[in-house]
Amino acid sequence: MITMVDVEAAARRIGGRVRRTPVIAVAPEEPESTPEVWLKLEMLQHTGSFKARGAFNHLLAAAEQDRLPPAGVVAASGGNAGLAFAHAAGRLGTRAEVFVPTTAPPVKVARLRALGAEVVQIGAKYADAYRAATERATEHGALFCHAYDQPAVCAGQGTVGLELLEQTRGELDTVLVAVGGGGLMAGVATALEGRAKVVAVEPENAPTLHAALAAGRQVEVPVSGVAADSLGASRVGDIAFAVARRTGVASLLVPDEDIVRARRTLWDRYRLVVEHGTATAAAALFTGAYRPAPGERVAVLLCGANTDPSDLAG
């Protein structure tokens, strides 16, 4: 579990290490019926996603407690989390080893190496890489870095919520957040607890939080679809589930076709390039899966841009 105290401590700790990403007001197309909407451009963060916040907080918190070992850090991720931990480790002058499945896209493997990480490709699935990474961290005494289910990681992600609240002068009712493992949602919901509600948005083909809330416990779900590269966790994290229940986060599901359409809309209308996981949050608003009340002040958190933009040309 994390609290506001953890998020505020994270904000102090990572200040100057991460970017303060902009917020833009979206002009409503139908002024009489459309609420005030902001887009938080967190995809402009270091390494192209919000993950840099949690990565820096995790490593800096460990360093404060003299728990950042000479063996460095070990993570399992071929995606945004791996890039963030590699970036943070490089900036802090420590070694990073990232385990990825053999199916990881070569471009992501190349980016990890360009950031100075040692990349180990093992197994056909993320679970195989995760198991190997935890074993390596234990054997070598390295700091293990979880993509979404460690307190310092979640608290670091929550700093984007504090920043958003500041940038909207506290005049905010609702934030739409895409959910995979739930680290971002957990941090933001904690940061905004008692101030604004958080609505989780998930692909129909990866309903980790939705299924957990319906069952009253965490459950494994099959994962597929266009956003599986970034929202591909098969089970929502312990911290995310606890925070969602404590703060009353609700989950909405959107189909792949709406995610694809929302990603295209963000490009066509605002010239914003985002990954499909990020477009998931926008899809709920653009397609009416989430219908704001009259005058409701809504923010959509655009959390990542590590995508191939070639299909947006034209």
Backbone hydrogen bonds, N-H to C=O, Kabsch-Sander energy under -0.5 kcal/mol:
donor,donor_aa,acceptor,acceptor_aa,energy
6,D,3,T,-0.5
7,V,3,T,-1.7
8,E,4,M,-2.8
9,A,5,V,-2.0
10,A,6,D,-2.0
11,A,7,V,-2.2
12,R,8,E,-1.8
13,R,9,A,-2.2
14,I,10,A,-2.6
15,G,11,A,-0.7
17,R,14,I,-2.6
18,V,14,I,-1.1
21,T,19,R,-1.0
24,I,39,L,-2.3
26,V,37,V,-3.2
27,A,25,A,-0.6
33,S,30,E,-1.8
34,T,30,E,-2.5
36,E,296,E,-0.6
37,V,26,V,-0.7
38,W,298,V,-2.5
39,L,24,I,-2.6
40,K,300,V,-2.4
41,L,22,P,-2.7
41,L,39,L,-0.7
42,E,40,K,-1.9
42,E,302,L,-0.8
43,M,302,L,-1.0
44,L,41,L,-1.5
45,Q,42,E,-1.9
48,G,45,Q,-2.3
49,S,46,H,-1.1
50,F,303,C,-1.7
52,A,49,S,-1.2
53,R,50,F,-1.9
54,G,50,F,-0.7
55,A,51,K,-2.2
56,F,52,A,-2.3
57,N,53,R,-2.1
58,H,54,G,-2.5
59,L,55,A,-2.2
60,L,56,F,-2.9
61,A,57,N,-2.5
62,A,58,H,-1.8
63,A,59,L,-2.2
64,E,60,L,-2.3
65,Q,61,A,-1.3
66,D,63,A,-1.7
67,R,62,A,-3.9
72,G,69,P,-2.0
73,V,95,R,-2.9
74,V,143,L,-2.6
75,A,97,E,-2.3
76,A,145,C,-0.7
77,S,75,A,-0.5
77,S,99,F,-1.6
83,L,79,G,-1.9
84,A,80,N,-2.2
85,F,81,A,-2.7
86,A,82,G,-2.3
87,H,83,L,-2.3
88,A,84,A,-2.7
89,A,85,F,-2.6
90,G,86,A,-2.2
91,R,87,H,-2.3
92,L,88,A,-1.8
93,G,90,G,-0.9
94,T,89,A,-2.7
97,E,73,V,-2.2
98,V,118,E,-2.6
99,F,75,A,-3.0
99,F,97,E,-0.5
100,V,120,V,-2.7
102,T,123,G,-3.4
104,A,101,P,-2.0
108,K,105,P,-1.0
109,V,105,P,-1.8
110,A,106,P,-2.5
111,R,107,V,-1.8
112,L,108,K,-2.2
113,R,109,V,-2.1
114,A,110,A,-2.2
115,L,111,R,-1.4
116,G,113,R,-1.6
117,A,112,L,-2.1
118,E,96,A,-2.7
119,V,117,A,-0.6
120,V,98,V,-2.4
121,Q,119,V,-0.5
122,I,100,V,-2.5
122,I,120,V,-0.6
128,D,125,K,-0.7
129,A,125,K,-1.5
130,Y,126,Y,-2.9
131,R,127,A,-2.2
132,A,128,D,-2.1
133,A,129,A,-2.3
134,T,130,Y,-2.3
135,E,131,R,-1.9
136,R,132,A,-2.2
137,A,133,A,-2.5
138,T,134,T,-2.0
139,E,135,E,-2.5
140,H,136,R,-2.5
141,G,137,A,-1.1
142,A,137,A,-1.3
143,L,72,G,-2.8
144,F,142,A,-0.6
145,C,74,V,-2.7
146,H,144,F,-0.6
154,C,150,Q,-2.6
155,A,151,P,-2.8
156,G,152,A,-2.0
157,Q,153,V,-2.0
158,G,154,C,-1.7
159,T,155,A,-0.5
159,T,156,G,-1.2
160,V,157,Q,-1.5
161,G,158,G,-1.1
162,L,158,G,-1.4
163,E,159,T,-2.2
164,L,160,V,-2.2
165,L,161,G,-2.3
166,E,162,L,-2.0
167,Q,163,E,-2.5
168,T,164,L,-1.6
169,R,166,E,-1.6
170,G,165,L,-2.7
171,E,168,T,-2.3
172,L,170,G,-1.6
173,D,297,R,-2.3
174,T,297,R,-2.1
175,V,197,K,-2.1
176,L,299,A,-2.7
177,V,175,V,-0.5
177,V,199,V,-2.5
179,V,201,V,-1.9
186,A,182,G,-2.6
187,G,183,G,-2.0
188,V,184,L,-2.7
189,A,185,M,-3.0
190,T,186,A,-1.6
191,A,187,G,-2.3
192,L,188,V,-2.1
193,E,190,T,-0.8
195,R,192,L,-2.9
196,A,192,L,-2.4
197,K,173,D,-2.6
199,V,175,V,-2.8
200,A,198,V,-0.5
200,A,250,A,-2.8
201,V,177,V,-2.5
202,E,252,L,-2.9
204,E,254,V,-2.3
206,A,203,P,-1.9
208,T,206,A,-1.5
211,A,207,P,-2.7
212,A,208,T,-1.6
213,L,209,L,-3.0
214,A,210,H,-2.0
215,A,211,A,-2.1
216,G,212,A,-1.7
217,R,212,A,-1.2
221,V,234,S,-2.5
224,S,205,N,-1.8
228,A,225,G,-1.4
230,S,227,A,-1.3
231,L,227,A,-3.1
237,G,181,G,-3.0
241,F,237,G,-2.4
242,A,238,D,-2.2
243,V,239,I,-2.7
244,A,240,A,-2.7
245,R,241,F,-2.0
246,R,242,A,-2.1
247,T,243,V,-2.8
248,G,244,A,-1.1
249,V,244,A,-1.8
250,A,198,V,-0.8
252,L,200,A,-2.7
254,V,202,E,-2.2
258,D,255,P,-0.6
259,I,255,P,-1.6
260,V,256,D,-2.7
261,R,257,E,-2.0
262,A,258,D,-2.4
263,R,259,I,-2.3
264,R,260,V,-1.9
265,T,261,R,-2.4
266,L,262,A,-2.4
267,W,263,R,-1.3
268,D,264,R,-3.3
269,R,265,T,-3.0
270,Y,265,T,-0.6
270,Y,266,L,-1.1
271,R,267,W,-1.7
272,L,266,L,-2.1
274,V,272,L,-0.6
275,E,304,G,-1.8
279,A,275,E,-2.1
280,T,276,H,-1.1
281,A,277,G,-0.6
281,A,278,T,-1.0
282,A,278,T,-0.9
283,A,279,A,-2.3
284,A,280,T,-1.0
285,L,281,A,-0.7
285,L,282,A,-0.6
286,F,282,A,-2.8
287,T,283,A,-2.1
289,A,284,A,-0.6
290,Y,284,A,-3.0
291,R,289,A,-0.5
296,E,293,A,-2.4
298,V,36,E,-2.8
298,V,296,E,-0.7
299,A,174,T,-2.5
300,V,38,W,-2.5
301,L,176,L,-2.3
301,L,299,A,-0.5
302,L,40,K,-2.2
302,L,300,V,-0.8
303,C,301,L,-1.0
305,A,48,G,-2.5
307,T,305,A,-1.8
311,D,308,D,-0.6
312,L,309,P,-2.2
313,A,310,S,-0.9
